[in-house]
Amino acid sequence: MRWCFEEGWAGALHTNEEPDAVAEVVRGTMSGTAFLFRYCDGKFTDEDLSDEGNVFAARYYGDEGLYLDHSAEAFGDMMYLEPEGAHEYAKFAAMLPARWTSRALTKSQ
């Protein structure tokens, strides 16, 4: 969620209703998980991202998405055992732009 918000893909619902909270996620002073539970009832829906963000989310997290493979590659077993704050956000965020522009994610579905 943080990377999507950094890309400017926060949904209008959030940019209009809680712009300060969106900014906190971007700065890393609030985790994406905390944002989801505080402002989204713990559910990640298409209202949480812009149209472009939803295209990314559908392709990256969807049924044939690459999220789990990429997370396992970046974090190994830690992705299931450690809290979100223990994950190396900078490492994961650095690989996302290349993955998003790769053929695997930009192909027509």
LINKAWO-V677512 format. One line per field, one symbol per residue. ss: DSSP state (H for helix, E for strand, C for the rest). psi: psi as a letter, one per 30 degrees, with the letter a starting at -180 (. if undefined). burial: + if it has 9 or more other C-alpha atoms within 8 Angstrom, else -. A space follows every 50 residues. Layout:
ss=???
psi=???
burial=???
//
This chain:
ss=CHHHHHCCCECHHHHHHCHHHHHHHHHCCCCHHHHHHHHCCCCCCHHHEC HHHHHHHHHHHCCCCCHHHHHHHHHCCHHHHCCHHHCCHHHHHHHHHHHH HCHHHHCCC
psi=eeeeeefggkleeefeeheeeeeeeefgfkleeeeeeefgggkjlfffll eeeeeeeeeefaeglgeeeeeeeefbfffffkleffkieeeeeefeeeee flfefflk.
burial=-+-++---+++++++--++-++-+++---+++--+++--+-+-----+++ --++-++++++---++----++--+---+--+----+----++-----++ ----++---
//
